[in-house]
């Protein structure tokens, strides 16, 4: 399978987030950390969360917009801007692996 550079970047960011999550659980379960370690962990988790959110938004923006004449078409919402919070595609967590 050939991946584009953005797909490779997304995959690397998601892998990094998974590894960081596992490390965070190990560190917190040990209950022996310094305030500096917790601060660093919080910074790394915040950065990773921003990356994962960026991946989710990027993937969501690439999803095709359904044109099935469903309830949204009946309400006249099909012409909403993609950046409008009410029109952003939503997927269950399982869709992201």
Buried (B, 14 or more C-beta within 10 A) or exposed (E): EEEEEEBEBBEEBBEBBEEBBEEBEEBEEEEEEEEEEEEEBEEBBEBBEEBBEEBBEEBBEEEEEEEEEEEBEEEEEBEBEEEEEEBEEEEEEEEEE
